[in-house]
Amino acid sequence: MGGGFSYQLSDFEDTILEDIALKPNNDGICNGKSPTDHDCVDCDESDDGNYDEFSSIDVRDYIDQFPFENIVFEGGGVKGMAYLGALKLLDEIGLLKKIKRCAGTSIGSVTALVAVLGFNAEEIEEISSVNLGAFLDVGKWRVIYNMFQFLGWQNYTSFYDYIGTLVEKKLGNKDATFRDLYEKTGRELCVVVTNLTVLHEEYFHPKTTPNIPIRLAVRMSVALPGLIQPVKCRVNGHTALYSDGGIIMNYPISCFDDLPKILDRRNKFARDEKTSDKTLGFIVFNNDDETNNYNSVVTRKNKHKVTYPDTTLARKALDRRLTAVRLGKEHQSTGEAISKFLELAGKYDIDCSNTITKDELTEVFKDETFTAGQKEILFGENATIEAAMKIMDKDSSGNIDFNEIVEYCSRKGYALANYGILGSEKQQINSLKDFTQAFFSTVSLNADQIGFSSKDLPRTVGVHTHYVNTADFSVETEDVKFIMEEGKKSTLAFLKHFAATKLKPKQS
């Protein structure tokens, strides 16, 4: 139960099938139904009213014009649950049925699987209720042993079994392969994994790994290093160790641009302008992600009032924000007090010796511009000249020299050489859980830009998950609903903007 991950299947002696001609999926264009025939939400409605400048646009009127045939999802751990909100919207407006190809990395591969299998909005809602933390079912007492023996703490067998139930529900066999999916639906799935043995990414797809079970590939792609055990598997005649695709290619937005070139890893950044507009990509980011690409995608959706749910994670996030504000104010007050003290110390340094005598310090204290509040901040309640001398005159020389001033300011939280750079929020790491979360948040932040070019911004939907981080496996139902709603709003805003700026106006 708590040991290594294993699967009851023989090795896969796949060969690349060059003769497969990937046919277009003609069944995907709503089967002749008008978009208004689908059960869907009022696409112009939101909790806070008009949240984007194109509120009068009904995207269902543009379904036949949208060029998207492919959807691609970035990795992002728990943040990726927000993608389910985007999928629900795509299904409700009738756009999901037009999609022929889906790809993803890590949690993005799970979303791609849900999309390519054809789950509808109601089924997606049911999938969103799954407790991600329940899959982490190996106890802490196995951490050290599993890390050394199996290169990861969690075997994630329960997750592997769950993905099998999703595949079985739509394809009739939990071990259905990439070939099975393609032959039964006409749709293609591309799962990005990292081959740790040769240190490059691989694209599991009907053309490259037709006989690999889909659930096994997804299990490989979600194997966060250290947390989830990698998978040893024989593919195309070579045995290798496979892990999280996000290590090398976290956002495979170009994977369908020129498929033959992409499947040859030497051309992993190939981009065909003629086909790139057929791909719609999705990324996730939270309050800790500060990159130009994320800032660019978030500006598409005008700022709207966001109400956090009453959950443990949300309360902690608000507490951190309030604490940061309080500390920021305290830091600012301390800085102002130090600035005033240094200003007056220079003013009353009568002999220009760059040291402060007790007499000079007395003049500083007597100056009316040096307030009682500033004295208290620096030297404590009911601060006196004697107390200030004792605090700063470390060598008891009777004078306060420059080095003693620098040291004192540093103890108050201000390095004079880097004035004002402190006060930013830090990660509190008090346990193994805190360390694990901080580690994976850091890995995620650094990995998020892999495969991401500014040229891809026009075809990328950015979903803000606010306080939900990569490794927040303790998310509650309301947290998931919250970020799913953000996924829905961001996708709708993107489609409205796209319709208004790139498609033909609706004929009246």
N, C-alpha and C positions, 0 to 999 in steps of 0.2 A: 504493500500500500504506500509506504513512504520511501521506497527505493528508487531505482532508475526507471526511466520511460522505456517501454517496449511495445511493439505492435506485432500482432499475429499474422504476419504476411511474409512471403518469401522475398528475396532480393529482386530488384527490378532491372532486368536486362533490356532497357529501352534503347531504341535507336531513333535518331532524329528522322522523322518522316517527311522527307522533302516533297513527297507526292501528294500531300494533303492540300487540296485547294479550298481555302476558307471561303465558303459561300456566303453571300449576303443574307441577312435574316429578314426576309420579306414579310414575315408574319408579325413583325414588331411594330408596325405603324398603326396601332390602335384598332386593327381589324375593321377599318372602315367606319368606326364609331366617331361621332363628333366628340370633342373634348368635354362638351357640356353633358354628355351622357354618363360621365364617370361621377361617382360619388366623391365630392371633394369639398374642401372648405371654401369659404369666401376669401379669395386670395388677396383682397384688399383690406382685410380686417386685421387688426392687431390689438393687443391689450392697451397700448398707449396711443392709439389713433394713427395718424399719418406718420410713419417712421421712415419714409424715404420720399425723395422728390418726385418719383414717378407713381404716386399712389393711385392715379386714375387708370393705370394700365392693368388690364386683365391678361395675364400671361397665357391663359388658355386660348386666347384668340391668335396666338403666334405659334402654337404647337407645330404646325406643319412647316414653319419657317426655321425653327431652331435647327442648326446644323449638327447638333451633337449626336454621335453614334457610340462614343466611348466615354466611360467615366473612370477616373483614377483617384485613389484615396491614399493620402499620406499616412505614415505611421504616427502614433501619438499616445499609445497606452490607453488609459481610462478616458482621456479626453476624446478619443475616437467614438465614444458612445453618442456624441453629438451628431455624427454622420447619419444615425438612424432617423433623426428629425428631417434631415435633408432628403433621405430616401422616401420618407413618408410623403413629403411634399411632391417629389417627382412622380410618385405613383398617383397621388390625388389629382394632379393636373393632367395626367396622361402622357408625360414625357418619358417615364421609365420604360414603357413598352417599346419605345423606339431604340433603346440602347441595345447594341449588338455585342459589345466587348466591355469587360470590366477588369480592372487591375488594382492591386493594392499591396502595401507593405505592412507587416505586423498587424495591428488592429485594423488597418486599412484593407488587408486581405480578407478579413472576416466580413467587413462591410461589402466588399466586392463580391464575395460569395453569396451573401444575402440578396444582393441586387441581381446577380446573374442567374440565380435559381428562380427568380420571379416571385418572391414573397410580396404580398400586397400590404397596404398600409395597416390593415388590422393585424396581420401576422407580424409585421415589423414592430408594432406596439407590444405584442406579446413577447417578442424576442428581447425588447428593451428592458423587460422586467427581470431578466436573468441577473443574479447576483454574481458579479465578477469575482468578488472576494472568496466566494465558496469554492472556486477552482483551486485556490491556494490552500490545499487541504493537508499538506505535509507539515507536521509539527516542528517547532523551533529546535527540538532536541536532535533533529536530523540535519540541521544546517551544515555543520562542519563535515560530517561524514559524506553527505551528498555532494557538497562542493568539491571535495577531493576525489570521491569515487566516480561521480557522474557529471562533474563540471557545472553543477547548478543545484539550487535548493529544491525547487518544486519539479516533480515529474510531469505535472499538468495532464495526467491521464484522464481525469474527469472532464477537462476541457476537450480533449481529443474525442472522447465519447460523445460529448454534446454536439460537436461539429458533425459527427457521424449521424446523429439524429436529424439534423437539418438537411444534410445531403440525402438521407434515406427518405425523408418526407417528400422530396420533389423528384428524386431519381430512382427510388425503389431499392437502393442498395447503399448502405453506409460507406462502403469502400468504392463507390463509383469513381471512375477515373476522369481525367481531363478529356479523354476521347469519348467516354460515355456522355459527359455533359454536352459536348459539341454535337454528337450524333443525335441526341434526343431533343436538343433545344435549338441548335444552330447558333448558339452563342459561345463566345470565347471567354475564358478566364485566364488571367495572368497573375501568378503569385510570385513575388520577389523574395528570394531567400539569400542568405550569405553562406557561401562555401568556405568554412573556416580552414579547411585543409589546404586550399590553394589561394585563399584570401581574395576572392572576388565574388561579385553577386551573380546569381543565376536566375533565369526567368522560366518558371514552370508554366507550361502552356501546351495546348494540344499538339503543336508542331515539334516541341522539344522533349516533352515528357508525357506522351499520350497515355501510358499505362500506370502512371503514378496515381494513387488514390488522392483525391482532392483534400480530404481531411488531413492527410499526412503532410502535404505541402503547407497547408495553413498552420498546422502545429509547428512546423519548422520556422515559419515566418514570424511567429509571435514569441519565439524563444529569447526573451530579454536576457542578455548575458548576466550570469551569476544568479539571477532569480529563477529562471526557467531553464531546465536542462536542454542542451542541444540534442539533435537527432542524428544518429549514425545510420547511413543508408547507402545502398549501392544504386547508382543512377548512371545509365548509359555506360555500363561496364567499369565504372570507377566508384570505389567506396570512399565516402567523405563524411565529414562532420558538418551538419547544417544548423544555422542559427538565424537570429533575427535579421531580416532583410534590411532593416534600417541602419545597420552598422555601416553599410556602404551606399545603399540607395534607398533613402527614406521616402522620397517623393518621385515615383517613376512616371512623371507626367508625360515623358516623351516615348513611352514604350510602344504606343500604337502609331506613332508618326510615320515610321518606316520600319515595319515589323521585322522583315528579314535582316536588316542591319542591326536593329536593337537586339535581336536574339543572338547575334554575334557580339559578345561583350566588348570587343574592340571598338565598337561603334555605339557605346551605351548612351552617348549624348547626341545621337543623330536626330536631326530635326528636318522634316519636310514641310515647308510652308504651305504646300498644297493640301496636306492632310491634317495639319496641326489644329485647324479650326474645328475639327470634328470631335476633339477631345475636351471634356470638361473635368477639371481637377478640383479636389477639395483638400484643404489643409486645416489644422486646428492649432490654436495658440491660446495661452492664458495670460494672466496679469504679469507673469514673470518674463514673458517673451518680449524682448525689445529689439526687433530687427527691422531694417528698412522694408523688407518684403512684407512682413506682417503688418507694419504700419500702413503700407500702401493698400493692402486688401481690405483692411478694416475701415478705411475712409469711405469705401463705397456705400456703406450703410450709415446714414446719418445717426448721430448719437441720439439715443432714446433712453427714457427712464428705465432703469433695470432694478427690479426688486428681487433680492436674493430670497430663496426659500428658507424656512426656519429649520435648518439641519445643522448637525455638528460641524461639518466642513465649512458651511456658510458662516456660522457664528464665529468660528476660529478665524476665518478670513476677515470678517468685519473687525474682530478684536485686534488682529494684526494691523489693520489699516488705522484704527483709532490709536493704537500704541505708537505707530509710526508717526502719526500727526502730533501726538503728545511729545514724543522724543524729539521730533523736528523742531517744535516750538521751544523746548528746553535747550536744544542745541543752539538754536538761533539766539536765545537770551544769553547763554553762556558766551557765545561769540561776541555779542555786543558788549558784555561786561569786560571780556578780555581786551577788546579793541579800546574801550574807554580807559582801562587801566594802563595799557601800553602808551596811549596818547598822553596821559597825564604824567607817566613816568618819564617820558622824553621831555615834557615841558618843564618838569621840576628837577631834571638832572643838571643841576647848576654848574658843576665842574666838568660836565661832558665826559665823564669817566665810563659811561655805559654800565655803571653799577648804581644800585639804589641804596642809599644810607637810610638809617632810621629817621633822620630829620627830613630827608626827601620824601620818604614814605608817609610821614606825618602830613606834609603838604598835599600829597595825593589824596589822603583821607579827608582833609579839610575842604578840598575843592567841591563846590556845590553841584557841579555837573556829574560827580561820581555818586550815584544814588545809593540809598540804603539797600535797595533791592539788589543792585549790582554787587555791593560789598558782601551781602548775604550769600549770593550765588557763588562767589569766589572763595570766601573765607568763613562761611558758616554764619549761623544766627548770632546776632549781637556782636558782629565782628569788631575786633579791636586791632590797633596797630601792632601790639605785642603778639597777638595770635597770627597775624599775617606774616610777621617776621619769622616766627617759629615755623610756620608752614613752608615758607619759601627758602629761608636761609639754612640750607641743609648742612653746610660745613661749619655753621655757628661762627662765621667770621665777623658778624656784625654788619655785613653788606650783602646785598642780593645781586649776584652777577648775572650776565646774560644767559649762561648755560643753565643756571638755576631757574630762570624765568621760562626758558624753553621746556625744561623738564616738567615744571609745574603745569604749564599749558597742556602738555601732552597727557598728564594725569587727568586733566579736566576734559579730555576728549578732543583736543585740538593740537594737531601737529603743525607748527608754524610754517614748516616748509611746504605743507600741503593744505593750506588753510581752507577750511570749508568743505573738504571732500568727504567727511564722515557723516554719519546719520542715516545712511541707506539701510534698508531692511536686510537682515541677515537670517540665514536658516538656523533655527534652534535644533541642535542635534544632541539629544539626550538618551537615545536608545538605538538598538539595531534597526528598528522600524524607521526611525527618523533618518538614520544614515542611508538606509536602502532607498527611501523616497528621495532624499537629496541627491544621491548618486544618479538615479535614473532620470530625475528632472534635469540634471546637468548634462547627462548623455543625450537626452532628448533635445535639449536646447542647442547643443552643438551639432546634432545629427539633422535637425530640421531643415538646414539649408542645403543638404546634400542632394544634388539633382535639381535644385531650384534656381532658375534663372529669372532675371527681371523680365525677360521676353515672355515668360509664362504667366505673368500677372493678369493679362487680359482674359485668360481662360481659367482662372483660379478663383474659387469661392473660399474666402477665409471665414472660419467659424471661431468666434471668441468664446472660450469656455470659462472665462473669468477666474474663479477661485479653484476650479477643478484642475488638478495636475496629472501628470503622466502616471504616477504610481499611487493615486488615491483609490485603492481597491476597496476602501470602506465607504464608498459613495452610497447614499441612501436613494430611495425611489424618487424623492423630490429633486435631488441633485441631478439625476439622469433626465427627468422631465424638463428641468430648467435648461440644461445644455442642449437637449434635443430641440427645444423651442428656439434657442439661439441658432441652431443649425437650420431650422426651417426659415427663420427670418432672414438670415444671411443669404440663403439660396434664393429666396423669393426676391430679395433686393437685387441680387446679381442678375437674375433673369429679366427683371423689369428694366434694369439699366441696359442690358444687352438688347432687349427688344426695342427700346427707345432710341438707341444710338446706332444699331447695326441692321435692323430689320425694316421691312417696308411697313408703313403705317397701315392700320386696320382700315379696310374699305367700308365706308358707311353705307 
